[in-house]
Amino acid sequence: MALFEYKAISSDGKTTKGMTESDSMKTARQKLKKQGLMVTEISEKSAAKKAGGGASGGAGSGSSGGLFGARVSQDEVAVTTRQLASLIKA
C-alpha cells in the first residue's frame, strides 16, 4: 500500500490536510470522499521524500507542481475569462 498526502475541504467548509494509506490514488480519493471530504490536492509520498527531507518538486503523479500549483497558460486564462464574461451577461 502507498501513502498519500492530501488537502481537502470538509462538509462544514473547513480546510484539512493529512495522510492516508491506499492501494492507488483513485482508491485514496474514494476513501476520503466516503469520509465526507472533497479532495483539492493529493500526492503520493515517496520513500525519498521521507528520507531526504524538505525539497518539494519532482514529477510525481498528482504532484501540484510547486508551492502554489502548476502554472496556467495565457490561452487557458483567455478562455476562462471569455466564459466568465458570457456567464455574467447571461
PDB file of N, CA, C and O in Angstrom:
ATOM      1  N   MET A   1       0.837  -1.183   0.000  1.00  0.00           N
ATOM      2  CA  MET A   1       0.000   0.000   0.000  1.00  0.00           C
ATOM      3  C   MET A   1       0.881   1.245   0.000  1.00  0.00           C
ATOM      4  O   MET A   1       1.969   1.260   0.576  1.00  0.00           O
ATOM      5  N   ALA A   2       0.388   2.276  -0.653  1.00  0.00           N
ATOM      6  CA  ALA A   2       1.133   3.527  -0.748  1.00  0.00           C
ATOM      7  C   ALA A   2       0.565   4.546   0.232  1.00  0.00           C
ATOM      8  O   ALA A   2      -0.580   4.437   0.673  1.00  0.00           O
ATOM      9  N   LEU A   3       1.373   5.521   0.557  1.00  0.00           N
ATOM     10  CA  LEU A   3       0.986   6.590   1.468  1.00  0.00           C
ATOM     11  C   LEU A   3       0.719   7.851   0.651  1.00  0.00           C
ATOM     12  O   LEU A   3       1.550   8.257  -0.162  1.00  0.00           O
ATOM     13  N   PHE A   4      -0.438   8.469   0.868  1.00  0.00           N
ATOM     14  CA  PHE A   4      -0.826   9.651   0.119  1.00  0.00           C
ATOM     15  C   PHE A   4      -1.030  10.826   1.065  1.00  0.00           C
ATOM     16  O   PHE A   4      -1.649  10.695   2.121  1.00  0.00           O
ATOM     17  N   GLU A   5      -0.494  11.981   0.662  1.00  0.00           N
ATOM     18  CA  GLU A   5      -0.683  13.229   1.405  1.00  0.00           C
ATOM     19  C   GLU A   5      -1.783  14.001   0.681  1.00  0.00           C
ATOM     20  O   GLU A   5      -1.778  14.082  -0.547  1.00  0.00           O
ATOM     21  N   TYR A   6      -2.733  14.573   1.440  1.00  0.00           N
ATOM     22  CA  TYR A   6      -3.851  15.246   0.797  1.00  0.00           C
ATOM     23  C   TYR A   6      -4.199  16.555   1.498  1.00  0.00           C
ATOM     24  O   TYR A   6      -3.869  16.781   2.662  1.00  0.00           O
ATOM     25  N   LYS A   7      -4.882  17.406   0.732  1.00  0.00           N
ATOM     26  CA  LYS A   7      -5.546  18.591   1.261  1.00  0.00           C
ATOM     27  C   LYS A   7      -6.985  18.465   0.794  1.00  0.00           C
ATOM     28  O   LYS A   7      -7.244  18.104  -0.354  1.00  0.00           O
ATOM     29  N   ALA A   8      -7.918  18.763   1.683  1.00  0.00           N
ATOM     30  CA  ALA A   8      -9.327  18.585   1.355  1.00  0.00           C
ATOM     31  C   ALA A   8     -10.174  19.604   2.091  1.00  0.00           C
ATOM     32  O   ALA A   8      -9.711  20.283   3.008  1.00  0.00           O
ATOM     33  N   ILE A   9     -11.424  19.695   1.668  1.00  0.00           N
ATOM     34  CA  ILE A   9     -12.396  20.572   2.310  1.00  0.00           C
ATOM     35  C   ILE A   9     -13.475  19.682   2.903  1.00  0.00           C
ATOM     36  O   ILE A   9     -14.049  18.840   2.212  1.00  0.00           O
ATOM     37  N   SER A  10     -13.746  19.874   4.180  1.00  0.00           N
ATOM     38  CA  SER A  10     -14.755  19.057   4.862  1.00  0.00           C
ATOM     39  C   SER A  10     -16.147  19.576   4.530  1.00  0.00           C
ATOM     40  O   SER A  10     -16.301  20.632   3.916  1.00  0.00           O
ATOM     41  N   SER A  11     -17.155  18.822   4.944  1.00  0.00           N
ATOM     42  CA  SER A  11     -18.541  19.204   4.636  1.00  0.00           C
ATOM     43  C   SER A  11     -18.960  20.513   5.295  1.00  0.00           C
ATOM     44  O   SER A  11     -19.896  21.164   4.831  1.00  0.00           O
ATOM     45  N   ASP A  12     -18.278  20.909   6.376  1.00  0.00           N
ATOM     46  CA  ASP A  12     -18.592  22.192   7.009  1.00  0.00           C
ATOM     47  C   ASP A  12     -17.745  23.341   6.463  1.00  0.00           C
ATOM     48  O   ASP A  12     -17.806  24.456   6.982  1.00  0.00           O
ATOM     49  N   GLY A  13     -16.947  23.074   5.409  1.00  0.00           N
ATOM     50  CA  GLY A  13     -16.197  24.127   4.735  1.00  0.00           C
ATOM     51  C   GLY A  13     -14.793  24.366   5.250  1.00  0.00           C
ATOM     52  O   GLY A  13     -14.109  25.268   4.766  1.00  0.00           O
ATOM     53  N   LYS A  14     -14.345  23.581   6.221  1.00  0.00           N
ATOM     54  CA  LYS A  14     -13.008  23.770   6.768  1.00  0.00           C
ATOM     55  C   LYS A  14     -11.975  23.016   5.940  1.00  0.00           C
ATOM     56  O   LYS A  14     -12.223  21.897   5.490  1.00  0.00           O
ATOM     57  N   THR A  15     -10.814  23.640   5.743  1.00  0.00           N
ATOM     58  CA  THR A  15      -9.720  23.014   5.022  1.00  0.00           C
ATOM     59  C   THR A  15      -8.963  22.091   5.967  1.00  0.00           C
ATOM     60  O   THR A  15      -8.594  22.479   7.076  1.00  0.00           O
ATOM     61  N   THR A  16      -8.742  20.871   5.512  1.00  0.00           N
ATOM     62  CA  THR A  16      -7.996  19.903   6.307  1.00  0.00           C
ATOM     63  C   THR A  16      -6.885  19.321   5.463  1.00  0.00           C
ATOM     64  O   THR A  16      -6.962  19.322   4.234  1.00  0.00           O
ATOM     65  N   LYS A  17      -5.858  18.827   6.117  1.00  0.00           N
ATOM     66  CA  LYS A  17      -4.803  18.127   5.398  1.00  0.00           C
ATOM     67  C   LYS A  17      -4.363  16.948   6.245  1.00  0.00           C
ATOM     68  O   LYS A  17      -4.512  16.944   7.466  1.00  0.00           O
ATOM     69  N   GLY A  18      -3.823  15.958   5.575  1.00  0.00           N
ATOM     70  CA  GLY A  18      -3.412  14.774   6.294  1.00  0.00           C
ATOM     71  C   GLY A  18      -2.824  13.737   5.364  1.00  0.00           C
ATOM     72  O   GLY A  18      -2.461  14.027   4.224  1.00  0.00           O
ATOM     73  N   MET A  19      -2.737  12.523   5.873  1.00  0.00           N
ATOM     74  CA  MET A  19      -2.181  11.427   5.099  1.00  0.00           C
ATOM     75  C   MET A  19      -3.121  10.233   5.205  1.00  0.00           C
ATOM     76  O   MET A  19      -3.784  10.037   6.223  1.00  0.00           O
ATOM     77  N   THR A  20      -3.169   9.444   4.148  1.00  0.00           N
ATOM     78  CA  THR A  20      -3.967   8.235   4.122  1.00  0.00           C
ATOM     79  C   THR A  20      -3.213   7.151   3.378  1.00  0.00           C
ATOM     80  O   THR A  20      -2.376   7.436   2.521  1.00  0.00           O
ATOM     81  N   GLU A  21      -3.511   5.924   3.707  1.00  0.00           N
ATOM     82  CA  GLU A  21      -2.844   4.800   3.069  1.00  0.00           C
ATOM     83  C   GLU A  21      -3.857   4.090   2.189  1.00  0.00           C
ATOM     84  O   GLU A  21      -4.980   3.811   2.609  1.00  0.00           O
ATOM     85  N   SER A  22      -3.437   3.796   0.942  1.00  0.00           N
ATOM     86  CA  SER A  22      -4.343   3.159   0.000  1.00  0.00           C
ATOM     87  C   SER A  22      -3.542   2.482  -1.100  1.00  0.00           C
ATOM     88  O   SER A  22      -2.338   2.704  -1.230  1.00  0.00           O
ATOM     89  N   ASP A  23      -4.216   1.654  -1.889  1.00  0.00           N
ATOM     90  CA  ASP A  23      -3.554   0.944  -2.984  1.00  0.00           C
ATOM     91  C   ASP A  23      -3.215   1.862  -4.152  1.00  0.00           C
ATOM     92  O   ASP A  23      -2.160   1.720  -4.770  1.00  0.00           O
ATOM     93  N   SER A  24      -4.109   2.806  -4.455  1.00  0.00           N
ATOM     94  CA  SER A  24      -3.885   3.717  -5.578  1.00  0.00           C
ATOM     95  C   SER A  24      -4.451   5.088  -5.240  1.00  0.00           C
ATOM     96  O   SER A  24      -5.154   5.255  -4.244  1.00  0.00           O
ATOM     97  N   MET A  25      -4.132   6.073  -6.088  1.00  0.00           N
ATOM     98  CA  MET A  25      -4.627   7.423  -5.869  1.00  0.00           C
ATOM     99  C   MET A  25      -6.155   7.450  -5.987  1.00  0.00           C
ATOM    100  O   MET A  25      -6.831   8.164  -5.247  1.00  0.00           O
ATOM    101  N   LYS A  26      -6.683   6.669  -6.919  1.00  0.00           N
ATOM    102  CA  LYS A  26      -8.128   6.629  -7.126  1.00  0.00           C
ATOM    103  C   LYS A  26      -8.846   6.100  -5.881  1.00  0.00           C
ATOM    104  O   LYS A  26      -9.846   6.674  -5.448  1.00  0.00           O
ATOM    105  N   THR A  27      -8.339   5.017  -5.312  1.00  0.00           N
ATOM    106  CA  THR A  27      -8.978   4.467  -4.113  1.00  0.00           C
ATOM    107  C   THR A  27      -8.786   5.393  -2.906  1.00  0.00           C
ATOM    108  O   THR A  27      -9.636   5.437  -2.017  1.00  0.00           O
ATOM    109  N   ALA A  28      -7.673   6.128  -2.877  1.00  0.00           N
ATOM    110  CA  ALA A  28      -7.460   7.098  -1.797  1.00  0.00           C
ATOM    111  C   ALA A  28      -8.511   8.207  -1.880  1.00  0.00           C
ATOM    112  O   ALA A  28      -9.074   8.604  -0.859  1.00  0.00           O
ATOM    113  N   ARG A  29      -8.777   8.707  -3.087  1.00  0.00           N
ATOM    114  CA  ARG A  29      -9.805   9.739  -3.272  1.00  0.00           C
ATOM    115  C   ARG A  29     -11.183   9.217  -2.850  1.00  0.00           C
ATOM    116  O   ARG A  29     -11.944   9.914  -2.178  1.00  0.00           O
ATOM    117  N   GLN A  30     -11.490   7.976  -3.257  1.00  0.00           N
ATOM    118  CA  GLN A  30     -12.784   7.395  -2.900  1.00  0.00           C
ATOM    119  C   GLN A  30     -12.921   7.238  -1.380  1.00  0.00           C
ATOM    120  O   GLN A  30     -13.983   7.496  -0.813  1.00  0.00           O
ATOM    121  N   LYS A  31     -11.848   6.819  -0.740  1.00  0.00           N
ATOM    122  CA  LYS A  31     -11.845   6.642   0.708  1.00  0.00           C
ATOM    123  C   LYS A  31     -12.113   7.972   1.418  1.00  0.00           C
ATOM    124  O   LYS A  31     -12.894   8.031   2.368  1.00  0.00           O
ATOM    125  N   LEU A  32     -11.452   9.047   0.941  1.00  0.00           N
ATOM    126  CA  LEU A  32     -11.630  10.366   1.538  1.00  0.00           C
ATOM    127  C   LEU A  32     -13.037  10.910   1.268  1.00  0.00           C
ATOM    128  O   LEU A  32     -13.626  11.577   2.119  1.00  0.00           O
ATOM    129  N   LYS A  33     -13.566  10.618   0.079  1.00  0.00           N
ATOM    130  CA  LYS A  33     -14.912  11.063  -0.264  1.00  0.00           C
ATOM    131  C   LYS A  33     -15.944  10.418   0.663  1.00  0.00           C
ATOM    132  O   LYS A  33     -16.909  11.064   1.072  1.00  0.00           O
ATOM    133  N   LYS A  34     -15.732   9.134   0.991  1.00  0.00           N
ATOM    134  CA  LYS A  34     -16.641   8.447   1.913  1.00  0.00           C
ATOM    135  C   LYS A  34     -16.596   9.058   3.309  1.00  0.00           C
ATOM    136  O   LYS A  34     -17.558   8.951   4.070  1.00  0.00           O
ATOM    137  N   GLN A  35     -15.476   9.700   3.646  1.00  0.00           N
ATOM    138  CA  GLN A  35     -15.331  10.366   4.938  1.00  0.00           C
ATOM    139  C   GLN A  35     -15.929  11.771   4.914  1.00  0.00           C
ATOM    140  O   GLN A  35     -15.873  12.483   5.916  1.00  0.00           O
ATOM    141  N   GLY A  36     -16.504  12.176   3.776  1.00  0.00           N
ATOM    142  CA  GLY A  36     -17.138  13.484   3.669  1.00  0.00           C
ATOM    143  C   GLY A  36     -16.170  14.594   3.297  1.00  0.00           C
ATOM    144  O   GLY A  36     -16.454  15.766   3.545  1.00  0.00           O
ATOM    145  N   LEU A  37     -15.027  14.246   2.704  1.00  0.00           N
ATOM    146  CA  LEU A  37     -14.027  15.242   2.325  1.00  0.00           C
ATOM    147  C   LEU A  37     -13.987  15.398   0.814  1.00  0.00           C
ATOM    148  O   LEU A  37     -14.064  14.418   0.073  1.00  0.00           O
ATOM    149  N   MET A  38     -13.865  16.657   0.362  1.00  0.00           N
ATOM    150  CA  MET A  38     -13.682  16.928  -1.064  1.00  0.00           C
ATOM    151  C   MET A  38     -12.192  17.229  -1.268  1.00  0.00           C
ATOM    152  O   MET A  38     -11.684  18.248  -0.801  1.00  0.00           O
ATOM    153  N   VAL A  39     -11.514  16.338  -1.963  1.00  0.00           N
ATOM    154  CA  VAL A  39     -10.065  16.444  -2.136  1.00  0.00           C
ATOM    155  C   VAL A  39      -9.729  17.568  -3.106  1.00  0.00           C
ATOM    156  O   VAL A  39     -10.264  17.620  -4.213  1.00  0.00           O
ATOM    157  N   THR A  40      -8.831  18.480  -2.684  1.00  0.00           N
ATOM    158  CA  THR A  40      -8.364  19.545  -3.566  1.00  0.00           C
ATOM    159  C   THR A  40      -6.974  19.248  -4.105  1.00  0.00           C
ATOM    160  O   THR A  40      -6.649  19.643  -5.224  1.00  0.00           O
ATOM    161  N   GLU A  41      -6.145  18.555  -3.324  1.00  0.00           N
ATOM    162  CA  GLU A  41      -4.808  18.149  -3.753  1.00  0.00           C
ATOM    163  C   GLU A  41      -4.499  16.799  -3.146  1.00  0.00           C
ATOM    164  O   GLU A  41      -4.863  16.511  -2.006  1.00  0.00           O
ATOM    165  N   ILE A  42      -3.814  15.970  -3.934  1.00  0.00           N
ATOM    166  CA  ILE A  42      -3.365  14.684  -3.408  1.00  0.00           C
ATOM    167  C   ILE A  42      -2.092  14.297  -4.127  1.00  0.00           C
ATOM    168  O   ILE A  42      -1.974  14.474  -5.340  1.00  0.00           O
ATOM    169  N   SER A  43      -1.144  13.771  -3.381  1.00  0.00           N
ATOM    170  CA  SER A  43       0.102  13.317  -3.996  1.00  0.00           C
ATOM    171  C   SER A  43       0.647  12.148  -3.187  1.00  0.00           C
ATOM    172  O   SER A  43       0.437  12.046  -1.978  1.00  0.00           O
ATOM    173  N   GLU A  44       1.347  11.279  -3.885  1.00  0.00           N
ATOM    174  CA  GLU A  44       1.923  10.113  -3.238  1.00  0.00           C
ATOM    175  C   GLU A  44       3.207  10.501  -2.531  1.00  0.00           C
ATOM    176  O   GLU A  44       4.061  11.173  -3.109  1.00  0.00           O
ATOM    177  N   LYS A  45       3.343  10.085  -1.297  1.00  0.00           N
ATOM    178  CA  LYS A  45       4.578  10.312  -0.543  1.00  0.00           C
ATOM    179  C   LYS A  45       5.543   9.199  -0.928  1.00  0.00           C
ATOM    180  O   LYS A  45       5.244   8.017  -0.760  1.00  0.00           O
ATOM    181  N   SER A  46       6.706   9.589  -1.449  1.00  0.00           N
ATOM    182  CA  SER A  46       7.692   8.582  -1.827  1.00  0.00           C
ATOM    183  C   SER A  46       8.671   8.363  -0.683  1.00  0.00           C
ATOM    184  O   SER A  46       8.777   9.193   0.220  1.00  0.00           O
ATOM    185  N   ALA A  47       9.376   7.256  -0.724  1.00  0.00           N
ATOM    186  CA  ALA A  47      10.358   6.942   0.307  1.00  0.00           C
ATOM    187  C   ALA A  47      11.492   7.960   0.294  1.00  0.00           C
ATOM    188  O   ALA A  47      12.077   8.242   1.340  1.00  0.00           O
ATOM    189  N   ALA A  48      11.814   8.517  -0.877  1.00  0.00           N
ATOM    190  CA  ALA A  48      12.894   9.501  -0.987  1.00  0.00           C
ATOM    191  C   ALA A  48      12.531  10.784  -0.245  1.00  0.00           C
ATOM    192  O   ALA A  48      13.400  11.404   0.367  1.00  0.00           O
ATOM    193  N   LYS A  49      11.271  11.192  -0.288  1.00  0.00           N
ATOM    194  CA  LYS A  49      10.850  12.402   0.414  1.00  0.00           C
ATOM    195  C   LYS A  49      10.944  12.201   1.916  1.00  0.00           C
ATOM    196  O   LYS A  49      11.332  13.119   2.639  1.00  0.00           O
ATOM    197  N   LYS A  50      10.592  11.004   2.399  1.00  0.00           N
ATOM    198  CA  LYS A  50      10.664  10.729   3.828  1.00  0.00           C
ATOM    199  C   LYS A  50      12.097  10.765   4.321  1.00  0.00           C
ATOM    200  O   LYS A  50      12.388  11.353   5.362  1.00  0.00           O
ATOM    201  N   ALA A  51      13.001  10.129   3.566  1.00  0.00           N
ATOM    202  CA  ALA A  51      14.393  10.044   3.990  1.00  0.00           C
ATOM    203  C   ALA A  51      15.151  11.324   3.674  1.00  0.00           C
ATOM    204  O   ALA A  51      16.005  11.742   4.455  1.00  0.00           O
ATOM    205  N   GLY A  52      14.849  11.961   2.523  1.00  0.00           N
ATOM    206  CA  GLY A  52      15.618  13.093   2.049  1.00  0.00           C
ATOM    207  C   GLY A  52      15.258  14.413   2.667  1.00  0.00           C
ATOM    208  O   GLY A  52      16.076  15.333   2.653  1.00  0.00           O
ATOM    209  N   GLY A  53      14.066  14.547   3.209  1.00  0.00           N
ATOM    210  CA  GLY A  53      13.722  15.798   3.872  1.00  0.00           C
ATOM    211  C   GLY A  53      12.847  16.696   3.056  1.00  0.00           C
ATOM    212  O   GLY A  53      11.857  16.252   2.474  1.00  0.00           O
ATOM    213  N   GLY A  54      13.220  18.021   3.003  1.00  0.00           N
ATOM    214  CA  GLY A  54      12.266  19.034   2.644  1.00  0.00           C
ATOM    215  C   GLY A  54      12.127  19.466   1.220  1.00  0.00           C
ATOM    216  O   GLY A  54      11.217  20.251   0.953  1.00  0.00           O
ATOM    217  N   ALA A  55      12.928  19.041   0.272  1.00  0.00           N
ATOM    218  CA  ALA A  55      12.803  19.580  -1.076  1.00  0.00           C
ATOM    219  C   ALA A  55      11.532  19.065  -1.719  1.00  0.00           C
ATOM    220  O   ALA A  55      11.350  17.855  -1.856  1.00  0.00           O
ATOM    221  N   SER A  56      10.641  19.980  -2.119  1.00  0.00           N
ATOM    222  CA  SER A  56       9.450  19.556  -2.824  1.00  0.00           C
ATOM    223  C   SER A  56       9.655  19.838  -4.295  1.00  0.00           C
ATOM    224  O   SER A  56      10.384  20.752  -4.681  1.00  0.00           O
ATOM    225  N   GLY A  57       9.003  19.044  -5.094  1.00  0.00           N
ATOM    226  CA  GLY A  57       9.152  19.185  -6.532  1.00  0.00           C
ATOM    227  C   GLY A  57       9.214  17.815  -7.127  1.00  0.00           C
ATOM    228  O   GLY A  57       8.784  16.841  -6.510  1.00  0.00           O
ATOM    229  N   GLY A  58       9.752  17.726  -8.335  1.00  0.00           N
ATOM    230  CA  GLY A  58       9.808  16.432  -8.987  1.00  0.00           C
ATOM    231  C   GLY A  58       8.539  16.201  -9.769  1.00  0.00           C
ATOM    232  O   GLY A  58       7.586  16.977  -9.701  1.00  0.00           O
ATOM    233  N   ALA A  59       8.552  15.108 -10.519  1.00  0.00           N
ATOM    234  CA  ALA A  59       7.423  14.826 -11.390  1.00  0.00           C
ATOM    235  C   ALA A  59       6.656  13.621 -10.903  1.00  0.00           C
ATOM    236  O   ALA A  59       6.477  12.667 -11.659  1.00  0.00           O
ATOM    237  N   GLY A  60       6.200  13.632  -9.672  1.00  0.00           N
ATOM    238  CA  GLY A  60       5.393  12.536  -9.154  1.00  0.00           C
ATOM    239  C   GLY A  60       3.986  12.649  -9.684  1.00  0.00           C
ATOM    240  O   GLY A  60       3.534  13.741 -10.029  1.00  0.00           O
ATOM    241  N   SER A  61       3.278  11.516  -9.754  1.00  0.00           N
ATOM    242  CA  SER A  61       1.922  11.570 -10.253  1.00  0.00           C
ATOM    243  C   SER A  61       1.051  12.304  -9.243  1.00  0.00           C
ATOM    244  O   SER A  61       1.050  11.984  -8.054  1.00  0.00           O
ATOM    245  N   GLY A  62       0.313  13.290  -9.734  1.00  0.00           N
ATOM    246  CA  GLY A  62      -0.575  14.035  -8.869  1.00  0.00           C
ATOM    247  C   GLY A  62       0.099  15.153  -8.094  1.00  0.00           C
ATOM    248  O   GLY A  62      -0.537  15.773  -7.241  1.00  0.00           O
ATOM    249  N   SER A  63       1.368  15.428  -8.367  1.00  0.00           N
ATOM    250  CA  SER A  63       2.029  16.499  -7.621  1.00  0.00           C
ATOM    251  C   SER A  63       1.493  17.842  -8.089  1.00  0.00           C
ATOM    252  O   SER A  63       1.066  17.988  -9.234  1.00  0.00           O
ATOM    253  N   SER A  64       1.520  18.812  -7.198  1.00  0.00           N
ATOM    254  CA  SER A  64       0.915  20.101  -7.508  1.00  0.00           C
ATOM    255  C   SER A  64       1.809  20.985  -8.364  1.00  0.00           C
ATOM    256  O   SER A  64       1.323  21.976  -8.907  1.00  0.00           O
ATOM    257  N   GLY A  65       3.079  20.675  -8.508  1.00  0.00           N
ATOM    258  CA  GLY A  65       3.949  21.441  -9.369  1.00  0.00           C
ATOM    259  C   GLY A  65       4.616  22.615  -8.681  1.00  0.00           C
ATOM    260  O   GLY A  65       5.174  23.477  -9.360  1.00  0.00           O
ATOM    261  N   GLY A  66       4.580  22.680  -7.388  1.00  0.00           N
ATOM    262  CA  GLY A  66       5.230  23.767  -6.683  1.00  0.00           C
ATOM    263  C   GLY A  66       4.404  24.237  -5.512  1.00  0.00           C
ATOM    264  O   GLY A  66       3.410  23.615  -5.137  1.00  0.00           O
ATOM    265  N   LEU A  67       4.830  25.339  -4.943  1.00  0.00           N
ATOM    266  CA  LEU A  67       4.172  25.857  -3.751  1.00  0.00           C
ATOM    267  C   LEU A  67       2.726  26.266  -4.019  1.00  0.00           C
ATOM    268  O   LEU A  67       1.843  25.979  -3.212  1.00  0.00           O
ATOM    269  N   PHE A  68       2.479  26.930  -5.137  1.00  0.00           N
ATOM    270  CA  PHE A  68       1.138  27.420  -5.438  1.00  0.00           C
ATOM    271  C   PHE A  68       0.450  26.642  -6.544  1.00  0.00           C
ATOM    272  O   PHE A  68      -0.610  27.066  -7.004  1.00  0.00           O
ATOM    273  N   GLY A  69       0.999  25.534  -6.986  1.00  0.00           N
ATOM    274  CA  GLY A  69       0.388  24.738  -8.036  1.00  0.00           C
ATOM    275  C   GLY A  69       1.042  24.998  -9.378  1.00  0.00           C
ATOM    276  O   GLY A  69       1.973  25.795  -9.496  1.00  0.00           O
ATOM    277  N   ALA A  70       0.536  24.310 -10.381  1.00  0.00           N
ATOM    278  CA  ALA A  70       1.081  24.422 -11.728  1.00  0.00           C
ATOM    279  C   ALA A  70       0.699  25.757 -12.353  1.00  0.00           C
ATOM    280  O   ALA A  70      -0.335  26.333 -12.014  1.00  0.00           O
ATOM    281  N   ARG A  71       1.522  26.242 -13.251  1.00  0.00           N
ATOM    282  CA  ARG A  71       1.245  27.494 -13.959  1.00  0.00           C
ATOM    283  C   ARG A  71       0.078  27.308 -14.913  1.00  0.00           C
ATOM    284  O   ARG A  71      -0.140  26.216 -15.437  1.00  0.00           O
ATOM    285  N   VAL A  72      -0.667  28.374 -15.133  1.00  0.00           N
ATOM    286  CA  VAL A  72      -1.786  28.375 -16.059  1.00  0.00           C
ATOM    287  C   VAL A  72      -1.357  29.154 -17.287  1.00  0.00           C
ATOM    288  O   VAL A  72      -0.811  30.253 -17.180  1.00  0.00           O
ATOM    289  N   SER A  73      -1.609  28.574 -18.465  1.00  0.00           N
ATOM    290  CA  SER A  73      -1.182  29.240 -19.702  1.00  0.00           C
ATOM    291  C   SER A  73      -2.087  30.433 -20.007  1.00  0.00           C
ATOM    292  O   SER A  73      -3.202  30.535 -19.496  1.00  0.00           O
ATOM    293  N   GLN A  74      -1.575  31.334 -20.856  1.00  0.00           N
ATOM    294  CA  GLN A  74      -2.351  32.515 -21.242  1.00  0.00           C
ATOM    295  C   GLN A  74      -3.609  32.113 -22.004  1.00  0.00           C
ATOM    296  O   GLN A  74      -4.651  32.755 -21.868  1.00  0.00           O
ATOM    297  N   ASP A  75      -3.516  31.050 -22.808  1.00  0.00           N
ATOM    298  CA  ASP A  75      -4.687  30.584 -23.551  1.00  0.00           C
ATOM    299  C   ASP A  75      -5.797  30.135 -22.593  1.00  0.00           C
ATOM    300  O   ASP A  75      -6.970  30.432 -22.819  1.00  0.00           O
ATOM    301  N   GLU A  76      -5.427  29.427 -21.534  1.00  0.00           N
ATOM    302  CA  GLU A  76      -6.419  28.976 -20.556  1.00  0.00           C
ATOM    303  C   GLU A  76      -7.058  30.155 -19.829  1.00  0.00           C
ATOM    304  O   GLU A  76      -8.259  30.144 -19.558  1.00  0.00           O
ATOM    305  N   VAL A  77      -6.256  31.170 -19.514  1.00  0.00           N
ATOM    306  CA  VAL A  77      -6.793  32.367 -18.856  1.00  0.00           C
ATOM    307  C   VAL A  77      -7.756  33.089 -19.799  1.00  0.00           C
ATOM    308  O   VAL A  77      -8.813  33.549 -19.365  1.00  0.00           O
ATOM    309  N   ALA A  78      -7.408  33.194 -21.076  1.00  0.00           N
ATOM    310  CA  ALA A  78      -8.261  33.871 -22.044  1.00  0.00           C
ATOM    311  C   ALA A  78      -9.598  33.149 -22.206  1.00  0.00           C
ATOM    312  O   ALA A  78     -10.650  33.787 -22.231  1.00  0.00           O
ATOM    313  N   VAL A  79      -9.558  31.826 -22.315  1.00  0.00           N
ATOM    314  CA  VAL A  79     -10.789  31.054 -22.474  1.00  0.00           C
ATOM    315  C   VAL A  79     -11.659  31.187 -21.224  1.00  0.00           C
ATOM    316  O   VAL A  79     -12.869  31.391 -21.322  1.00  0.00           O
ATOM    317  N   THR A  80     -11.043  31.072 -20.062  1.00  0.00           N
ATOM    318  CA  THR A  80     -11.787  31.177 -18.812  1.00  0.00           C
ATOM    319  C   THR A  80     -12.425  32.558 -18.662  1.00  0.00           C
ATOM    320  O   THR A  80     -13.564  32.672 -18.210  1.00  0.00           O
ATOM    321  N   THR A  81     -11.695  33.600 -19.039  1.00  0.00           N
ATOM    322  CA  THR A  81     -12.211  34.961 -18.951  1.00  0.00           C
ATOM    323  C   THR A  81     -13.400  35.151 -19.884  1.00  0.00           C
ATOM    324  O   THR A  81     -14.395  35.771 -19.508  1.00  0.00           O
ATOM    325  N   ARG A  82     -13.299  34.619 -21.096  1.00  0.00           N
ATOM    326  CA  ARG A  82     -14.414  34.719 -22.046  1.00  0.00           C
ATOM    327  C   ARG A  82     -15.641  33.981 -21.511  1.00  0.00           C
ATOM    328  O   ARG A  82     -16.762  34.481 -21.607  1.00  0.00           O
ATOM    329  N   GLN A  83     -15.428  32.793 -20.949  1.00  0.00           N
ATOM    330  CA  GLN A  83     -16.558  32.025 -20.409  1.00  0.00           C
ATOM    331  C   GLN A  83     -17.198  32.750 -19.223  1.00  0.00           C
ATOM    332  O   GLN A  83     -18.421  32.746 -19.080  1.00  0.00           O
ATOM    333  N   LEU A  84     -16.386  33.363 -18.387  1.00  0.00           N
ATOM    334  CA  LEU A  84     -16.898  34.125 -17.250  1.00  0.00           C
ATOM    335  C   LEU A  84     -17.719  35.319 -17.736  1.00  0.00           C
ATOM    336  O   LEU A  84     -18.777  35.617 -17.182  1.00  0.00           O
ATOM    337  N   ALA A  85     -17.229  35.993 -18.764  1.00  0.00           N
ATOM    338  CA  ALA A  85     -17.973  37.130 -19.325  1.00  0.00           C
ATOM    339  C   ALA A  85     -19.330  36.678 -19.866  1.00  0.00           C
ATOM    340  O   ALA A  85     -20.333  37.371 -19.694  1.00  0.00           O
ATOM    341  N   SER A  86     -19.357  35.527 -20.514  1.00  0.00           N
ATOM    342  CA  SER A  86     -20.630  35.006 -21.035  1.00  0.00           C
ATOM    343  C   SER A  86     -21.593  34.684 -19.912  1.00  0.00           C
ATOM    344  O   SER A  86     -22.790  34.949 -20.021  1.00  0.00           O
ATOM    345  N   LEU A  87     -21.077  34.111 -18.824  1.00  0.00           N
ATOM    346  CA  LEU A  87     -21.929  33.791 -17.675  1.00  0.00           C
ATOM    347  C   LEU A  87     -22.487  35.050 -17.029  1.00  0.00           C
ATOM    348  O   LEU A  87     -23.644  35.083 -16.611  1.00  0.00           O
ATOM    349  N   ILE A  88     -21.667  36.076 -16.951  1.00  0.00           N
ATOM    350  CA  ILE A  88     -22.109  37.345 -16.347  1.00  0.00           C
ATOM    351  C   ILE A  88     -23.203  37.979 -17.197  1.00  0.00           C
ATOM    352  O   ILE A  88     -24.190  38.480 -16.659  1.00  0.00           O
ATOM    353  N   LYS A  89     -23.038  37.964 -18.526  1.00  0.00           N
ATOM    354  CA  LYS A  89     -24.050  38.529 -19.426  1.00  0.00           C
ATOM    355  C   LYS A  89     -25.362  37.774 -19.329  1.00  0.00           C
ATOM    356  O   LYS A  89     -26.440  38.357 -19.439  1.00  0.00           O
ATOM    357  N   ALA A  90     -25.258  36.475 -19.121  1.00  0.00           N
ATOM    358  CA  ALA A  90     -26.484  35.648 -19.033  1.00  0.00           C
ATOM    359  C   ALA A  90     -27.206  35.977 -17.748  1.00  0.00           C
ATOM    360  O   ALA A  90     -28.258  35.404 -17.467  1.00  0.00           O
TER     361      ALA A  90
END
